[in-house]
Amino acid sequence: MMVSIEVEGKTYEDAIKKASAELGVDEKDLDIEVKEVNTKGILGLLGTKKVRITAAVREKNSPEEFGTQFLMDIGSRIGLSFSVKVSQINDKLDRLIYLIQCTDGDILIGKDGEILESLQHILRLAIAKKFKDNLKILVDINGYREKRRKSLTVMAKRLADKVKRTGRGLKTDPLNPYERRIIHTLFKHNRNITTKSEGDGHTKKVVISPVISNVQGIHGRR
């Protein structure tokens, strides 16, 4: 439960300093509400001026806790009940992974994961606004992303085999950044296949092409 106190000071800054000392926290950790400003004298030039504020210690929670509650609130608003777990993150906090288990998870996934991507984007913005930190966020529902990774891997390998047989590049359907990264990583160290993203916007196609050796041509890879 949040504990609040009322404090009076000659100025706003003075009142905040008193509240900070009484609550034993830094001024930046206070939620402040101005209750009253009293000025005695003519036009405030004579007499005294007092400022009364209500101060409370700002509730602290981590991005993990905030994000979990944020997702739970969304589920509650649309009538879905689910559990959320946050994966371990490294010391640099470079990625938070929220794993959702939900009976009607397809509603939040959408066609080709479109709704899931939107949910992830909204959560990323909410955490960035709350904590003033642009953390990398990944949201998964009922293991969808792992299933998607496997299907993309099969598809990409099939296209790569055809590319090697025909010597001509092929394109995937439009994919989001996470999905494109799966394909780029798959062929990162492949000597026969190269990949690049093509298009504008959030979703782009991945072009899977054969590597042209110096023997085959002088143009090389582009």
Phi and psi in degrees as a GROMACS rama.xvg file:
@    title "Ramachandran Plot"
@    xaxis  label "Phi"
@    yaxis  label "Psi"
@TYPE xy
-77.3957  127.303  MET-2
-97.8875  129.503  VAL-3
-122.179  154.072  SER-4
-132.721  156.338  ILE-5
-105.995  133.636  GLU-6
-134.768  143.005  VAL-7
-113.363  143.001  GLU-8
-148.698  163.386  GLY-9
-68.6556  -29.5239  LYS-10
-134.669  169.596  THR-11
-60.748  -44.5838  TYR-12
-63.7626  -38.7001  GLU-13
-64.921  -41.0031  ASP-14
-64.7158  -40.0467  ALA-15
-65.2378  -40.8403  ILE-16
-62.4204  -40.7243  LYS-17
-64.102  -42.8275  LYS-18
-64.5684  -40.2445  ALA-19
-61.5728  -42.9672  SER-20
-68.0947  -41.4487  ALA-21
-69.2111  -37.0574  GLU-22
-88.1059  -13.1413  LEU-23
72.4391  32.344  GLY-24
-133.56  163.842  VAL-25
-67.554  154.441  ASP-26
-59.6802  -34.4968  GLU-27
-67.711  -14.3335  LYS-28
-97.8814  15.5937  ASP-29
-106.624  142.447  LEU-30
-98.214  122.667  ASP-31
-115.473  139.163  ILE-32
-134.196  123.636  GLU-33
-77.6971  121.854  VAL-34
-93.4362  -39.231  LYS-35
-162.485  143.493  GLU-36
-124.683  112.685  VAL-37
-105.431  128.394  ASN-38
-125.51  121.61  THR-39
-103.797  142.265  LYS-40
111.174  178.977  GLY-41
-85.7701  118.674  ILE-42
54.5665  22.1921  LEU-43
76.4635  5.68859  GLY-44
-87.5134  -19.6928  LEU-45
-122.472  161.631  LEU-46
79.449  -151.365  GLY-47
-123.521  160.855  THR-48
-128.458  132.188  LYS-49
-127.554  144.954  LYS-50
-122.747  128.123  VAL-51
-112.775  129.579  ARG-52
-128.846  158.839  ILE-53
-107.465  129.368  THR-54
-126.191  141.374  ALA-55
-142.758  150.963  ALA-56
-71.9481  125.675  VAL-57
-64.4594  131.908  ARG-58
-65.1858  133.544  GLU-59
-110.072  132.427  LYS-60
-146.48  161.199  ASN-61
-85.6485  164.216  SER-62
-56.95  -34.5292  PRO-63
-61.6254  -48.3716  GLU-64
-68.002  -43.1042  GLU-65
-61.9591  -46.5742  PHE-66
-63.6171  -39.8895  GLY-67
-61.1781  -46.8881  THR-68
-65.3721  -37.4882  GLN-69
-59.9228  -46.0251  PHE-70
-67.6549  -40.3117  LEU-71
-62.0512  -39.0447  MET-72
-64.537  -40.913  ASP-73
-62.525  -44.3995  ILE-74
-59.6831  -41.614  GLY-75
-64.7296  -38.1753  SER-76
-67.1684  -31.5691  ARG-77
-101.872  10.2074  ILE-78
80.0219  23.912  GLY-79
-110.038  139.759  LEU-80
-110.809  123.404  SER-81
-150.52  168.785  PHE-82
-109.195  150.847  SER-83
-128.98  130.658  VAL-84
-123.619  143.243  LYS-85
-108.184  128.866  VAL-86
-73.9609  165.967  SER-87
-66.7374  147.456  GLN-88
-124.867  160.046  ILE-89
-82.9475  178.793  ASN-90
-64.2015  -24.8079  ASP-91
-86.7172  1.04202  LYS-92
52.5098  41.231  LEU-93
-83.4951  -9.23008  ASP-94
-160.517  135.716  ARG-95
-114.664  131.388  LEU-96
-117.374  115.99  ILE-97
-100.283  118.643  TYR-98
-104.545  114.855  LEU-99
-104.109  133.487  ILE-100
-113.315  121.9  GLN-101
-146.884  136.325  CYS-102
-61.619  -43.9366  THR-103
-104.998  48.5632  ASP-104
-61.7649  -26.5424  GLY-105
-59.3818  -28.2801  ASP-106
-62.6637  -38.49  ILE-107
-88.504  -9.84289  LEU-108
-89.0621  -49.0589  ILE-109
74.9508  178.076  GLY-110
-66.1957  124.742  LYS-111
53.5168  27.9051  ASP-112
76.581  17.6622  GLY-113
-63.4051  -44.4559  GLU-114
-68.5115  -38.2006  ILE-115
-59.9762  -42.4565  LEU-116
-64.0115  -38.8782  GLU-117
-66.2666  -41.9228  SER-118
-61.5381  -42.671  LEU-119
-63.094  -41.1764  GLN-120
-64.1711  -43.4765  HIS-121
-63.8364  -42.2252  ILE-122
-63.772  -41.1068  LEU-123
-61.2432  -42.471  ARG-124
-65.5571  -40.8158  LEU-125
-63.4369  -43.1585  ALA-126
-68.432  -39.3803  ILE-127
-62.8714  -40.2609  ALA-128
-69.6399  -39.6284  LYS-129
-71.5145  -43.5751  LYS-130
-109.879  3.2602  PHE-131
52.8423  40.0703  LYS-132
-144.53  125.734  ASP-133
-87.4121  75.0195  ASN-134
-75.8863  149.875  LEU-135
-80.6618  130.86  LYS-136
-121.625  138.671  ILE-137
-132.345  126.118  LEU-138
-114.643  131.78  VAL-139
-129.042  145.871  ASP-140
-125.876  121.471  ILE-141
51.7631  35.9346  ASN-142
68.4993  21.4894  GLY-143
-59.0108  -42.5884  TYR-144
-65.3471  -36.6483  ARG-145
-67.5362  -40.6708  GLU-146
-63.2685  -41.5479  LYS-147
-65.0462  -39.4485  ARG-148
-61.5419  -42.7416  ARG-149
-65.371  -42.7164  LYS-150
-68.1126  -36.7897  SER-151
-67.1714  -37.9056  LEU-152
-63.5129  -44.2844  THR-153
-62.1036  -45.5933  VAL-154
-62.149  -45.0887  MET-155
-66.2714  -39.5711  ALA-156
-65.8983  -37.336  LYS-157
-64.2456  -43.3067  ARG-158
-65.8719  -38.9552  LEU-159
-64.1385  -38.9823  ALA-160
-61.7681  -41.6486  ASP-161
-67.7403  -37.5393  LYS-162
-61.8768  -42.7584  VAL-163
-67.2002  -33.1356  LYS-164
-73.3423  -41.0381  ARG-165
-95.0684  -22.9523  THR-166
77.5306  10.4208  GLY-167
-116.033  143.632  ARG-168
-72.577  152.117  GLY-169
-130.807  155.707  LEU-170
-115.361  146.316  LYS-171
-86.6154  174.962  THR-172
-70.2204  164.939  ASP-173
-58.2699  133.052  PRO-174
-128.793  152.53  LEU-175
-79.2494  170.335  ASN-176
-56.027  -41.2663  PRO-177
-61.9073  -42.8539  TYR-178
-70.3813  -38.4977  GLU-179
-64.1963  -37.5313  ARG-180
-62.7987  -34.6941  ARG-181
-60.2215  -45.0019  ILE-182
-71.6546  -42.811  ILE-183
-60.135  -41.7129  HIS-184
-66.4269  -37.0853  THR-185
-58.5997  -38.927  LEU-186
-107.454  14.6774  PHE-187
-56.7366  -40.6628  LYS-188
-109.468  18.0162  HIS-189
-82.3912  128.015  ASN-190
-80.4201  -15.5315  ARG-191
-105.408  -16.8502  ASN-192
-126.655  138.339  ILE-193
-127.202  152.208  THR-194
-131.924  153.121  THR-195
-154.033  152.517  LYS-196
-86.1576  145.958  SER-197
-137.533  129.653  GLU-198
125.352  -179.998  GLY-199
-120.77  160.562  ASP-200
89.5459  -169.873  GLY-201
-69.351  -41.8554  HIS-202
-100.768  136.534  THR-203
-139.697  159.253  LYS-204
-85.9215  152.986  LYS-205
-106.541  125.702  VAL-206
-94.0427  120.437  VAL-207
-103.455  116.593  ILE-208
-128.046  157.718  SER-209
-77.636  147.478  PRO-210
-80.9478  125.818  VAL-211
-92.5002  116.658  ILE-212
-78.518  165.983  SER-213
-63.6903  -26.2584  ASN-214
-72.0293  -34.1788  VAL-215
-79.1026  -27.8829  GLN-216
-174.771  160.486  GLY-217
-90.7125  -5.88363  ILE-218
-79.4124  -32.4062  HIS-219
67.1859  -159.743  GLY-220
-84.4354  144.061  ARG-221
